[in-house]
Amino acid sequence: MSENKEKKKLPKRIIALIIAGAFVAVLGFTLLGFAIAFWVSDGTAYVWTPPYDMLPESELKAVYEKEELGDGDYELLFEQTGLTKVGIDRARQKANGWARVAAVQKSYFKQRGVKTELYAPLVCTDRLDGDSAEIIYLERGDILITSSTHFSGFRIGHSAIVTSSTGRVFQSNQVGVASGYATASEMFGNRINFMVVRIKPEYFSDSKTDDRQYRDNLDRVTSYIEQDLKDVPYSVFTGVFTKKDSLAGTSCAHMIWYGFKHFDDVNGGKFNLDLDSNGRLLVVPKNISESPYVELVQTFGFDPEKMYE
């Protein structure tokens, strides 16, 4: 009986081939699934524009130039421009602020097509087919976020931190390219959507009204990111195959998360900002956009009712 059982056993080589074949089949079906999702998602991107009429420039200007703006005024300005109170107040502090707001309004309502760029297998970035969108005045420490980059059917997006009011940003962008500088217009203005967010003042200073301390802290954390996170290799799997607090590699959102999280270390433990809103291993731009520590400055191309989905 035992001899018959031994004769019925499959040779180890055959078993290994069966296992290898099963693995290849599973891998093939997985890649096919990614490819199908990619083909389905490719070409479905669009630029959200308001489903209501754009007010004449003169009417909006009359609201903008009021000596004091009420909640209803800010709400109307947001509906017409995608600029929150923070963005509008920044403009009102500039001599030519209205011209920028008027340009933002036109950009917000303009109908545009989409062109898709493939820059890695199954990875695309959806860009505006035509002129770039208008971005409001940026300040050092602002964070720019877009969902325009997608892997297969997943909107992984992109993010960067603003390092100067001229629109220079610091980012970790793609495989094979270490973290470094770019411009906001180049990296975000031509995308199908973007949002500008900033850290809420009450979470980055001793009080909501202590603007000097808030600015100092934003300057210090931005400097920390520029100096300590420069030339770090890109790795989309940071937090999965390496520790989340490791700098063996980084990605766009991880770099920003790391900077603000570890700023607590260099600031004597006074502020503890974990911008990862879901606290999982991977940090992605969507997590930062949904953090309770940030507030919106401007949105373009996103449905304000849904934002990053």
VEXLOVO-446660 format. One record per atom (N, C-alpha, C, O): x, y, z. Coordinates in steps of 0.02 Angstrom, whole numbers, plus 50000, padded with zeros to 5 digits. Example, Ala and Ser with C-alpha at 12.3 -4.5 7.8 and 13.67 -1.06 7.14 Angstrom:
% residues 2
506604971650390/506154977550390/506604983550390/507124983450423/506424988850354/506844994750357/506455000250394/506705005750402/
//
This chain:
% residues 309
500424994050000/500005000050000/500435006350000/500305010949962/500965006550042/501405012450046/501785013449982/501925019049962/501965007749947/502315008449884/501875011749831/502115015949793/501225009849829/500755012949781/500675020449793/500625024349746/500655022349858/500595029449874/501195033349850/501135038949825/501795030249859/502405033649838/502415034549762/502665039649737/502145029649726/502135030049653/501665035549629/501785038549577/501135036949668/500645042049647/500875049149662/500585053949636/501405050049703/501645056749719/501955060049657/502315056749619/501805066449647/502095070149591/502815071949606/502985073449664/503235071749555/503935073749565/503975081049588/503555085149570/504475082549629/504555089349655/504615094549600/504385100149607/504925092549544/505015097149488/504345099249459/504245105049442/503895094249453/503225095649426/502845100249474/502505104949452/502895098849539/502555102949589/502805110149585/502415114849588/503475110949578/503765117649574/503515121349512/503375127249514/503455117649457/503205120649395/502475122849402/502265128149377/502085118649436/501375120349447/501315126649489/500915131149474/501705127049543/501695132949587/501915139149548/501615144549554/502455138349510/502705144049471/502185146249419/502085152249408/501865141349388/501345143049339/500765146649370/500495151349341/500565144449430/500005147649465/500195154849483/499785159449478/500825155749505/501055162549524/501045167149463/500825172849467/501305164549407/501315168549345/500605170249323/500475175849300/500145165449330/499455166649310/499125172049353/498785176549328/499245171649419/498965176749465/499255183549450/498905188549448/499915183649438/500255189949422/499985192849357/499865198849350/499895188349308/499635190549243/498935193449249/498785198649220/498495189949286/497815192449295/497805199149333/497405203549319/498275199749382/498315206149420/498515211849375/498215217149376/499035210649334/499265215849287/498735217449236/498645223149216/498375212249214/497825213349167/497285217749199/497005222149166/497145216449262/496655220449297/496865227749302/496465232249292/497515228849318/497775235649320/497735238949252/497555244849246/497885235149200/497875237849132/497165239749112/497045245049082/496675235449128/495975236949112/495745243149149/495415247549120/495925243549214/495745249549253/496065255749223/495765261149223/496685254949199/497035260549168/496685262849105/496575268749094/496495258049062/496155259748999/495475262949012/495265267448976/495135260449064/494475263249080/494545270349106/494175274849085/495025271349152/495105277949183/495415282949135/495275288949138/495835280549090/496155285049042/495635287948995/495265284248963/495605294348991/495115297548947/494475299648982/494045302748951/494405297849046/493805299849083/493915306049126/493455308549158/494535308549128/494685314449169/494355320649139/494275321149079/494175325249183/493865331449161/494035336949210/494245335649266/493955343149188/494065348949230/493395351449255/492975353649215/493285351049320/492645353449348/492605361049340/493085364549355/492035363449316/491895370549314/491205371749346/490785367249345/491085377649373/490445378849408/489845377849362/489855379949304/489315374749387/488705373549348/488225379549350/487625378749339/488495385449364/488085391549368/488455397049331/489025396049310/488135402749323/488405408149282/488965412049318/488965412749379/489415414449278/489945418749303/489685425949308/489415428549260/489765428949365/489545435849374/489975440649332/490565439349323/489685446049308/490085451149274/490635453649320/490535454149381/491205455249291/491775457449331/491605463449375/491835463849432/491215468049349/491045474149387/490655472449450/490755475549502/490195467549446/489795465649504/490235462349558/490155463749617/490685458049535/491115454649583/491605459549614/491755459049674/491845464249575/492305469249601/491985473549654/492305475449703/491335475149645/490985479149695/490955475649762/490995478849814/490885469049760/490885465149823/491585464949852/491675466249912/492075463449811/492775462849832/493025469249865/493415468949912/492815475049839/493085481449862/492705484449921/492845490149941/492225480849949/491895483250009/492405484450065/492905480850069/492285489350106/492755490750160/492815484750207/493365483050229/492245481750223/492245475750264/491815470450230/491275471850205/492075464350229/491715458850197/491375454550250/491685452950301/490755452750238/490395448250282/490445441050258/490735439650205/490165436550296/490185429450277/489865428250209/490125424450169/489305431650195/488975430850130/489405433350073/489385430450018/489785438550084/490235441150033/490795436150017/490945434749959/491085433450070/491615428350060/491345422150025/491685419149984/490735420350042/490425414450011/490315415649936/490455411149896/490085421549918/489985423149847/490655423249810/490705420649755/491155426249840/491815426549809/492095419549800/492425418149749/491975415149848/492215408249842/491865404649784/492175401249744/491205405549779/490815402449725/491055404849656/491015401149607/491305410849653/491505413749589/492245412749572/492455413549515/492645411049622/493365410749610/493715404449637/494255402749614/493395401049684/493735395449718/494205397849772/494585393849799/494185404349788/494615407249840/494225407749905/493675410449907/494525405149958/494215405750024/494375412650054/494695416750022/494145413750114/494295420050149/495045421250152/495275426850144/495425415950164/496155416650168/496435419250102/496845423850101/496215416250046/496455418349981/496245425449963/496645429249936/495615427049977/495365433849963/495735439050005/495925444249979/495835437550069/496185442350112/496905443450090/497175448950096/497225438250064/497895439150037/497895444049979/498325448449974/497395443349936/497355447749878/497215454949899/497495459649871/496785455749949/496595462549971/497175466250004/497145472250013/497695462550021/498295465750050/498785467949996/499285471250011/498645466149933/499085467949878/498805473849839/498195474549833/499245478049812/499025483849774/498655481849711/498175485249691/498875476449680/498555474049618/498135467849630/498045463749585/497885467049692/497535460949710/496915459649669/496785453849650/496525464849653/495915463649615/496065460749546/495695456349523/496595463049513/496765460349447/496895452849451/496705449149406/497225450749503/497355443549511/496715439749524/496615434349496/496285442349566/495645439049581/495215438649518/494905433449505/495195443949478/494815443849416/495085438549369/494695435149335/495745437849366/496045432649324/495885425649349/495765421149310/495875424849415/495685418449445/494965416749428/494815410949412/494515421649430/493815420449414/493745417949342/493395412949330/494055421249295/494025419149225/494295412049216/494015408049179/494855410649250/495155404049246/494705398749276/494685393049251/494355400549330/493925395849365/493335393549322/493125387749327/493085397949280/492495396449239/492675393949168/492245391449133/493295394649148/493485393049079/493415385649065/493655381449103/493085384049009/493025377048988/493675374848954/493935378248910/493935369148975/494575366748948/494535359248933/494145355548964/494935357248885/495005350148872/495565347248914/495895350848952/495675340748908/496175337248947/496635333348900/496415330248852/497275333648915/497765329448881/498125325248933/498305327648986/498235318948917/498525314248965/499225312348945/499355310648887/499695312748993/500395311048980/500565304549017/500445304049077/500845299848981/501075293649012/501815294449028/502215295548982/502005294049092/502715294849108/503015288849145/503595288949164/502615283749156/502845277349184/502315272149167/501745273949153/502495265649168/501995260549153/501375261249196/501415261049258/500795262049164/500155262549197/500075268849241/499615269349281/500535273649232/500515279849271/500445285749224/500855286649179/499925289749234/499785295549191/499675301849233/499495301449292/499785307449201/499605313949230/499125317449182/499285318149122/498565319649207/498065323249166/498205330749170/498205333549224/498315333849113/498485340849110/497965344749069/497575341849031/497965351349080/497515355649043/497735356048970/498325356648955/497255355748926/497405356648855/497295363948838/496755365948817/497815367848846/497765375048837/498155378748889/498625375948918/497975385048902/498355389048950/498265386549021/497765383249038/498755388049064/498745385849133/498225389649174/497995395049155/498035386649230/497565389849276/497925395249317/498535394949326/497545400049340/497835405549380/497865403449453/497385401049481/498455404549483/498545402949554/498595409349594/498935414149573/498265409549651/498265415649692/498955416349725/499375411949719/499065421949758/499695423249792/499865417549840/499465415649882/500465414949833/500695409549876/501145412249931/501465417449923/501165408649986/501605410450042/502015404450063/501805398750056/502605405850088/503065400650109/502715396150161/502435398550210/502745389650149/502415384850194/501735382450170/501465377750198/501465385750118/500845383150087/500975376250058/501555374450043/500455372350050/500515365650020/500055365349960/499465366949964/500325363149903/499945362249842/499795354849832/500225350549841/499165353349813/498945346349806/498525345649742/498115349949727/498635340249706/498235338649647/498085331249646/498465327249673/497535329349615/497375322249606/497495320049534/497275314649514/497835324249495/497875323149423/498305317149403/498225314549347/498755314849446/499165309049430/498805302749453/498555302349509/498775297749408/498445291549427/498835285449404/499115285249349/498845280449448/499135273949433/498565269149420/498155267849464/498535266449359/497965262349340/497335266349352/497255271649322/496885264149396/496285268049409/496305271849475/495795274549497/496895271949507/496965275049572/497245282049566/497785283049537/496895286949594/497115293949592/497625295149649/497445296949704/498265293949634/498775294749685/498965302049695/499175304049750/498895306149643/498995313349649/499725315449658/500185311449649/499805321749677/500465324549689/500395330349738/499865333449742/500935331849774/500935337449821/501635340349826/502125336949811/501665346549848/502315349949857/502215355549908/501655357749921/502765357849937/502745363349985/503035369549953/503545369249919/502715375249964/502935381549935/503515384249976/503475384550038/504055386349942/504635388849977/504735396349968/505155399350002/504365399449922/504425406749913/503785409549882/503405405849850/503675415949893/503075419249866/503095419849790/502585421449759/503685418549760/503735418749687/503485412349655/503465411849593/503305407449696/503015401349669/503495395549664/503335390549631/504075395949696/504525390149696/504265385049746/504035386849800/504305378749728/504065373349771/504615368149780/505075367549738/504575364449834/505035358949848/504625352549846/504085352249876/504885347349812/504465341449800/504895335149793/505495335449781/504555329549800/504825323049781/504345320349728/503765318949743/504585319749667/504115319149611/504055312349579/503495310049567/504615308949564/504555302749527/505175298349536/505695300649558/505095291949518/505635287049525/506245289349485/506185291449428/506825288849516/507445290749483/507625297949490/508165300049468/507185301949521/507325309149530/507295310649605/506785309449638/507845313249632/507865314849704/507455321149717/507315325049672/507275322049780/506875327949799/507255334349784/507865334649791/506875339449763/507185345749744/506675350949725/506085350249742/506885356149689/506465361949675/506125361649606/506365358349560/505555365049602/505195366049539/504795372449548/504895376049597/504335373949502/503905379749509/503175377549512/502985372449484/502775381549547/502065379949556/501705379849489/501295375449477/501855384549446/501515384849381/501685378749338/501255376049303/502305376549341/502525370749302/502215364249328/502005360049288/502195363549394/501985357249424/501235356849439/500965351349445/500895362549446/500195362449466/499745366749423/499165364849412/499985372249397/499555376749358/499275373649295/498735375649272/499625368749267/499385365549206/499045358849218/498915355049171/498895357349281/498535351149297/497785352149293/497545357849294/497405346749289/496675347349283/496355349849347/495785352149347/496725349349403/496465352049465/497045353249513/497585350349505/496935357449561/497415358449615/497055361949672/496535364949663/497345361449730/497115365349787/497725367949824/498255364849825/497645373849853/498155376749896/497885376449967/497335378849981/498265373450013/498055373150083/498625375950125/499195376450103/498465377850186/498975380150233/498815377250301/498255375250315/499325377050344/499215374950413/498795380150448/498915386150441/498295377950486/497875382650524/498305386050577/498665382750614/498275392750581/498695396350629/498645393950701/499145393950737/498055391950722/497975389950792/498355383650810/498475382250868/498545379750758/498915373550771/499675374550764/500055369850778/499885380450743/500605381450732/500865387650767/501405390250750/500495389950815/500715395550858/500345395050924/499885391050931/500535399250971/500215398951037/499505401551036/499105400051080/499335405550985/498655408050978/498505409250905/498955410050864/497865409450889/497645410350820/497855417150792/497915418050732/497965421850836/498115428650814/498865430350816/499055435850797/499285425550837/500005426850841/500315425450773/500625420250762/500235430250728/500455429250659/501215428750654/501465424950612/501575432350694/502305432250690/502585425350707/503005422650671/502345422350761/502575415750780/502365410550727/502745406050710/501765411450701/501525406850649/501985407150588/502185401950562/502155413150565/502595413950507/503285411150522/503595407950479/503545412450582/504205409950601/504215402250599/504695399250575/503685399150625/503665391850626/503615389050555/503945384050539/503205392150513/503155389850444/503825390550409/504015386150370/504175395950422/504825397050391/505325391750415/505715389150375/505295390150479/505775385250507/505635378250481/506105374650464/505005376250477/504875369450453/505015368850378/505235363650355/504895374250341/505045374150269/505805373750259/506045370050215/506175377450299/506915377050295/507155370150313/507615367450282/506845367150364/507025360350385/506925355450327/507345351150315/506355355950292/506225351550235/506725352750180/506985347950151/506865359050164/507345360650111/508045357950126/508385355550081/508245358550188/508935356650206/509015349250219/509485346150194/508565346350259/508655339450281/508345334350235/508515328450239/507885336450192/507555331650148/507745332750075/507425330050030/508265336550062/508495337649994/508895331549969/509275328550007/508795329849906/509155324449873/509005317549902/509405312949894/508425316849935/508215310149958/507905306549899/507485309349864/508105300249887/507825296549829/507075295349836/506815294649891/506745295049779/506015293949778/505865286649791/506185282149763/505365285349832/505125278549843/504385278749860/504185281449911/503985275849816/503265275949827/503065271349884/502505271849910/503515266749905/503345261849956/503605263650025/503615259450070/503825269950034/504055272050101/503475271450150/502935274150140/503595267750204/503075266350253/502815259350247/502475256850292/502965255950191/502745249050180/503345244450186/503355239850228/503845245550143/504455241350144/505005244450188/505495241150203/504915250650207/505365253850255/504925257150309/504315257950300/505225259050363/504845262350417/504585269050393/504915272550353/504005270950417/503705277250397/504145283150417/504155288250382/504505282550473/504935287850496/505635287450467/506085291050489/505735283050418/506395282450386/506455287350328/505965289150296/507075289450315/507215293550257/507645289950206/508005292950167/507595283150206/507935279350155/507655281150086/507995280750035/507025283150086/506685285550025/506095289750047/505905289750105/505815293350000/505225297450016/504795298249954/504995296449899/504205300949963/503755302549908/503475309449921/503635312449972/503065311949875/502835318949881/502485320349947/502665325149982/501995316349964/501615317550025/502005315450088/501955318750140/502375310050082/502775307750139/503285313050159/503395314150219/503585316350110/504085321550125/503785327250166/504085329550214/503185329450146/502855334850182/502645332450252/502745335950301/502355326450255/502165323550319/502765323050366/502725324950424/503315320550339/503925319550380/504175326250407/504355326850465/504185331350363/504425337850384/504035340850442/504325343150491/503375340750437/502965343550490/502955339150552/502925341750608/502985332650543/502985328050601/503635328750640/503625328950701/504195329250605/504845329550639/505055336650657/505555337650692/504685341450632/504795348250655/504685348550731/504975352750765/504255344250755/504135343850827/504775342250864/504875344650920/505205338150834/505835336350866/506305342250871/506635343350922/506345346150816/506815351750815/506525357950850/506875362850861/505895357650867/505565363350900/505435362050974/505025365351006/505785357051002/505725355751073/505075352551094/504885352951152/504745349151048/504135345551065/503525349851077/503035347651106/503545356151053/503005360751068/502405359651022/501825360151044/502535358250958/501995357250910/502055350150881/502595348050862/501515346750877/501515339850853/500985339250798/500405337950812/501185340150735/500725339950679/500835333750638/501315333250600/500375329150644/500375323150603/499855324250548/499265323350559/500085326150488/499635327950434/499325321950399/498925322850353/499505315850419/499205309850389/498525308750421/498485306350477/498005310550386/497325310450415/497065303550432/496615302950473/497335298250400/497075291550417/497575287350456/497405281950479/498195289850464/498685286450507/498925279750484/499205275950523/498835278150421/499065271650395/499805271950375/500145276950386/500045266450345/500755266050329/500945271050275/501435274750282/500575271150220/500715275750165/500405282550178/499855283050205/500775287750159/500495294550162/500405296850090/500885296850051/499805298750071/499665301050003/499365308150006/499115310150059/499385311849951/499125318749952/498415319449979/498275324350014/497985314649964/497295314949989/497275315350065/496865318850094/497735311650098/497755311650171/497895318550198/497595320750247/498365322150166/498535328850188/497955333650176/497815337950218/497625332950118/497075337450102/496505336850152/496115341550162/496435330950184/495895329750231/496115330450304/495725328950350/496725332750315/496975333550383/496595339050419/496455344250390/496425338050482/496095343350521/496555349250536/496325354450559/497205348450522/497675353850536/497745358850479/498075364050487/497435357450421/497515361950364/496845365250347/496315362850364/496895370950312/496305374450287/496425376450215/496995377650194/495885377050178/495915378450107/496045385850094/495775390250128/496475387150045/496605393950021/496285394949952/495975400049939/496375389949909/496105390349841/495975383349815/496325378549832/495455382649774/495325376449738/495195378049665/494875383049649/495435373649622/495315374149550/495215367149522/495605362649536/494685366249483/494575359949449/494285354449492/494105349149467/494225355649557/493895351049603/493175353449615/493055359449620/492715348749619/492035350449641/492065352049715/492235347649755/491915358249736/491965360049806/491545355749853/491695355349913/491025352649826/490605348249868/490935341549881/490755338149929/491415339749839/491725333149845/492465333549858/492745329349892/492795338649830/493515339649833/493875333349809/493705330649757/494365331249847/494795325649823/494435319049834/494335316849890/494235315949779/493915309249784/494315304249744/494135298349742/
//
